[in-house]
Amino acid sequence: MRYKRLLALLVATAFMAPLGTQAASFVDLQGSQFDPAIIALAEAGILTGYPDGTIRPFSPLSRAEAIKIVIASRPEFAQELEDTRRNMPSIALFPDVVQNSWYAPSLEVGFRNKIVTGYPENRFHPFAALRTEEAIAMLMRAFGRQPVQEFQSSPDLPNTPGKWFTPYVNAAIAGGAVEQGSSLRIGSMIARGQFATLVHRMRGGAQLTAPAVVIMPSPVASSSSSSVPRYIQPQPQYQLPKPPASSSSSRPAVKPKNQQPQPIAQPESS
């Protein structure tokens, strides 16, 4: 039992201690496109590996690991993070967060700076696998990128219109944060290597050039809008044919129902 607890502790703290220049010795780096970003972040003390010498670039990343990496990647948060570690609030932000855990100070800083929030049920789910859209939103906020309303999509990150994350994904694509061949997918778990590449590019480790994108206005309109979007051609009003004069039918004419546009989905998490 003690062995299992020790092993769990080692795995949980795998992203805590910097490896510095030992990053290149990760035993599972096999020449993938993620290697340069992983090595650069590890040498900067932002990303670390597991006790067995692996970095697991194709494995999922937890939400707790992600916020720790994001805060560590922004030098302007260094002093605030240190002050928070020394003066941790006694009450956690969320009931599923342990206040003396390795990720709690980073979460405090991230929440305070509006980089990350929780789920509607007031939970953070620190060990849940981070989804692509959550990663994008977190990074756009952390690096001060404003949401972009003009809908954009890319073969490397097919976007979804009318969702809470859509403007953030628009910004990521427009700003060139998405690397060609990254194969990011909305709703899917983001791999460690994919996340490292996004962080590396946002930090200026690669030239941010926007890839080929598909730009179009979002086909989802807000339910509060009374105007017809310019990309929707107004249809002629449907008129029911008048019954013949000799008709004795007393059945009232049924007018077609006007379909109201669906409201934009509310954020599930970020």
C-alpha positions in Angstrom: 0.0 0.0 0.0 2.8 2.4 0.9 4.5 1.6 -2.5 1.3 2.4 -4.4 0.9 5.7 -2.5 4.6 6.6 -3.2 4.2 5.8 -6.9 1.0 7.9 -7.1 2.8 10.8 -5.5 5.7 10.6 -8.0 3.4 10.6 -10.9 1.3 13.5 -9.6 4.4 15.6 -9.1 6.0 14.7 -12.4 5.5 18.2 -13.7 7.0 20.0 -10.7 10.8 19.9 -10.8 12.6 21.4 -13.8 15.0 19.2 -15.7 16.9 22.0 -17.4 19.3 20.8 -20.1 18.6 17.2 -19.3 15.4 17.6 -21.4 17.1 16.1 -24.4 17.6 12.9 -22.5 13.9 12.0 -22.4 13.9 8.4 -23.5 10.7 8.6 -25.4 11.5 11.5 -27.8 11.6 9.8 -31.1 12.0 12.6 -33.6 8.3 13.7 -33.7 7.4 17.3 -34.6 6.7 18.0 -30.9 10.3 17.4 -29.9 11.7 20.9 -30.4 8.9 22.5 -28.3 9.2 19.9 -25.6 13.0 20.3 -25.3 12.8 24.1 -25.4 10.1 24.3 -22.6 12.0 21.7 -20.5 15.3 23.7 -20.8 13.4 26.8 -19.7 12.2 24.9 -16.6 8.5 25.1 -17.7 8.0 21.5 -18.6 9.3 18.4 -16.9 9.1 14.7 -17.3 8.2 11.6 -15.3 10.6 9.8 -12.8 11.2 7.1 -15.4 12.7 9.6 -17.8 9.8 9.8 -20.1 7.8 12.9 -21.2 5.0 10.9 -23.0 4.3 13.4 -25.8 1.3 11.5 -27.1 -0.4 11.0 -23.7 -3.2 13.3 -22.4 -2.6 16.3 -20.2 -4.5 17.0 -17.0 -6.1 20.4 -16.3 -4.0 20.8 -13.2 -0.8 20.1 -15.2 -1.9 22.5 -17.9 -2.5 25.5 -15.6 0.8 24.9 -13.9 2.6 25.0 -17.3 0.7 28.1 -18.5 1.5 30.1 -15.4 5.2 29.0 -15.5 5.4 30.1 -19.1 4.5 33.7 -18.3 7.4 35.6 -16.5 5.0 38.3 -15.3 3.3 35.8 -13.0 6.5 34.7 -11.3 6.3 37.1 -8.4 2.6 36.7 -7.9 3.0 32.9 -7.9 5.7 33.1 -5.3 3.7 35.3 -3.1 0.7 33.0 -3.5 2.8 30.0 -2.4 3.8 31.8 0.7 0.3 33.0 1.5 -2.1 30.4 0.3 -5.8 31.1 1.1 -7.2 28.7 3.7 -10.3 28.0 1.5 -9.9 26.4 -1.9 -11.5 27.9 -5.0 -13.3 24.7 -5.7 -14.4 21.8 -3.4 -12.4 19.3 -5.5 -9.1 21.2 -5.1 -6.7 20.4 -2.3 -5.2 23.6 -1.1 -1.8 22.2 -0.3 -1.4 20.4 -3.6 1.4 21.1 -6.1 -0.9 22.8 -8.6 -3.1 24.9 -6.2 -0.9 28.1 -6.2 -0.9 28.1 -10.1 -4.7 27.6 -10.1 -5.0 30.5 -7.6 -3.0 32.8 -9.9 -4.8 31.5 -13.1 -8.2 32.1 -11.6 -7.3 35.5 -10.2 -6.1 36.6 -13.7 -9.2 35.2 -15.4 -7.1 32.5 -17.3 -9.1 29.6 -16.1 -12.5 29.0 -14.6 -14.4 25.9 -13.4 -17.4 23.9 -14.6 -21.0 24.9 -14.0 -21.3 22.6 -11.0 -18.6 24.6 -9.3 -15.9 21.9 -9.8 -12.5 22.3 -11.4 -11.8 18.6 -12.1 -8.0 19.0 -11.8 -7.1 15.5 -13.0 -9.6 15.4 -15.9 -7.9 15.3 -19.3 -7.7 18.7 -20.9 -9.7 19.2 -24.1 -8.4 21.1 -27.1 -10.8 24.0 -26.8 -10.0 24.4 -23.1 -6.3 24.5 -23.9 -6.8 27.1 -26.6 -9.0 29.4 -24.4 -6.6 29.1 -21.5 -3.6 30.1 -23.7 -5.3 32.9 -25.5 -6.3 34.4 -22.1 -2.8 33.9 -20.6 -1.0 35.5 -23.5 -3.4 38.4 -23.8 -4.9 37.5 -27.1 -8.3 39.1 -27.7 -11.1 36.8 -29.0 -11.8 37.1 -32.7 -15.4 37.1 -33.8 -14.8 36.5 -37.5 -15.2 32.7 -37.9 -12.1 30.9 -39.0 -11.3 27.3 -39.4 -8.2 25.3 -40.4 -7.5 21.7 -41.5 -5.1 21.6 -38.5 -7.9 22.7 -36.2 -11.4 22.5 -37.6 -13.4 25.1 -35.7 -17.1 24.9 -34.5 -19.3 28.0 -34.9 -21.5 29.5 -32.2 -19.8 27.9 -29.2 -18.2 29.5 -26.1 -14.7 28.6 -27.4 -15.2 29.7 -31.0 -13.7 33.3 -30.6 -10.7 31.8 -28.9 -10.1 29.3 -31.6 -10.6 32.0 -34.2 -7.8 34.0 -32.5 -5.5 31.0 -32.3 -5.9 30.3 -36.0 -5.7 33.9 -37.1 -2.6 34.5 -34.9 -0.7 31.5 -36.3 -0.5 29.6 -33.0 -1.7 26.4 -34.7 1.2 24.6 -36.3 0.7 22.9 -39.6 0.2 19.2 -39.2 -0.8 19.5 -35.5 -4.0 17.6 -36.0 -5.9 19.3 -33.2 -9.5 18.5 -32.8 -12.3 20.2 -30.9 -13.8 18.0 -28.2 -10.8 15.7 -28.1 -8.1 15.4 -25.5 -5.0 17.4 -26.3 -1.7 15.5 -26.1 1.2 16.8 -24.1 3.3 17.3 -27.3 0.5 19.3 -28.9 0.1 21.5 -25.8 3.8 22.0 -25.6 3.9 23.1 -29.2 1.1 25.6 -28.6 2.9 27.1 -25.6 6.2 27.2 -27.4 4.7 29.1 -30.3 2.9 31.5 -28.1 6.2 32.2 -26.3 7.8 33.2 -29.6 9.7 30.0 -30.0 8.5 29.7 -33.6 7.4 32.3 -36.2 3.7 32.7 -35.9 2.4 32.6 -39.4 -1.2 31.9 -40.0 -1.8 28.7 -42.0 -4.3 28.4 -44.8 -7.6 28.9 -43.3 -11.3 29.0 -44.2 -12.8 32.3 -43.2 -16.5 32.8 -43.1 -19.1 34.4 -40.8 -20.5 32.2 -38.1 -23.7 30.5 -39.3 -25.2 30.7 -35.7 -26.9 34.0 -34.8 -27.7 35.2 -31.3 -31.4 34.8 -30.4 -31.4 38.4 -29.3 -30.6 39.7 -32.8 -33.5 41.0 -34.8 -31.6 41.7 -38.0 -31.0 39.1 -40.7 -27.3 38.3 -41.0 -25.9 39.2 -44.4 -24.9 35.6 -45.2 -28.5 34.4 -44.9 -30.6 35.3 -47.9 -34.1 36.4 -46.8 -36.8 34.1 -48.1 -40.1 35.3 -49.5 -43.0 35.0 -47.0 -44.9 31.8 -47.6 -48.6 32.4 -48.4 -51.2 29.7 -48.1 -53.3 29.4 -51.2 -56.8 30.8 -50.9 -59.6 28.2 -50.9 -62.0 28.2 -53.9 -65.0 30.4 -53.5 -67.4 27.5 -53.6 -65.6 25.7 -50.8 -67.7 25.0 -47.7 -64.9 24.0 -45.5 -64.8 25.8 -42.2 -61.4 24.6 -41.2 -59.1 27.6 -40.4 -56.0 28.1 -42.3 -52.9 27.0 -40.4 -50.1 29.5 -40.6 -46.6 28.2 -40.7 -44.7 28.5 -37.5 -41.8 30.9 -37.4 -38.6 29.1 -36.3 -36.6 31.1 -33.8 -32.8 30.9 -34.0 -31.2 28.7 -31.4 -29.3 30.6 -28.7 -25.5 30.3 -28.7 -24.4 27.5 -26.3 -23.2 28.6 -22.9 -19.6 27.7 -21.8 -19.3 24.2 -20.4 -15.8 24.8 -19.1 -12.6 26.6 -19.7 
